[in-house]
Amino acid sequence: GIQLPKSTVHRILLRYDLVHGEDRHSQAPQRFERERPNELWQMDFKGPRGWRHPVGPLSVIDDHSRYLIALSATGSTHAAPVRAQLEQAFIDCGLPEGMLMDHGVPWFSMKAPGFSTSLSLWLMRQGIQLHWSRIRHPQTQGKVERFHGELQRALRWRPPRADLQEWLDEFRWEHNHVRPHEALGMQTPVSHWRRSERSYDPNPQAWEYPAGSWVLKVDSDGKIKLQGEHWLISRALSGERIRLVTMADRVLVYYCPEPGAGTRPRQPAIDDRRSLV
């Protein structure tokens, strides 16, 4: 009748040599960590377990220092509240060079030809390179996942009694300034982090492609006219200028510095669904 977490049961089985090698997941060959602060931020929503709302807090953490950039009770995964929190984070902390996310809303859409959303395109306009984690492979976002475990334990032992965002703000300050981190030599994240020198621009200028580039404007339906036919690019790109690059019998579509609508590898081709990727 004693309730035990799965991790405790697993440690007991390991202690008595009851976990066979073929039953274990292969370990990552090495841990990765970016060389400097703000080179990469990891972003994800915590699961709703232990939370008062169906959507857990939005977490943004610096890959190098483990500094918690943002911890927000957005209440939903809609683009508007997420963008509002990211805008404040960019104002307070500057811009990262890149951001790592999973294939979830509101930054990824399987229904869009280029998987792009209004939020992901807004991030690209700031010159942020987007990276997607492997599908069903949360280890890619190990640092933010580990933080969510830390947050889950805190929710269990000292749950918020009143304002949820106030509780999150206090926990963020404790994580950044008080709690030592083993991966940082038992130092605090704030001692390894500094504000980014890249400033947020709420109205960035249109992206300038290299001179001589083949550039077209996406129409209001998210399409371009090519070879006498209309090809669907993405409705999220309506009114935007894109760059086209021919490669043998295929066409690559670039928006800002990104191929297609992100850095996720994909087959560059014109297919029968009349879309370019």
Secondary structure as UniProt FT lines:
FT   HELIX           6..15
FT   TURN            16..17
FT   HELIX           21..23
FT   TURN            37..38
FT   STRAND          41..45
FT   TURN            49..50
FT   STRAND          58..62
FT   TURN            63..65
FT   STRAND          68..72
FT   HELIX           79..93
FT   STRAND          98..101
FT   TURN            105..107
FT   TURN            110..111
FT   TURN            113..114
FT   HELIX           118..125
FT   TURN            126..127
FT   STRAND          129..132
FT   TURN            135..136
FT   HELIX           138..141
FT   HELIX           142..157
FT   HELIX           164..177
FT   HELIX           182..184
FT   HELIX           189..192
FT   TURN            211..212
FT   STRAND          214..217
FT   TURN            220..221
FT   STRAND          223..226
FT   TURN            227..228
FT   STRAND          229..232
FT   HELIX           235..237
FT   TURN            238..239
FT   STRAND          241..247
FT   TURN            248..249
FT   STRAND          250..255
FT   TURN            256..257
FT   STRAND          258..259
FT   TURN            260..261
FT   TURN            272..273
FT   STRAND          275..276
//
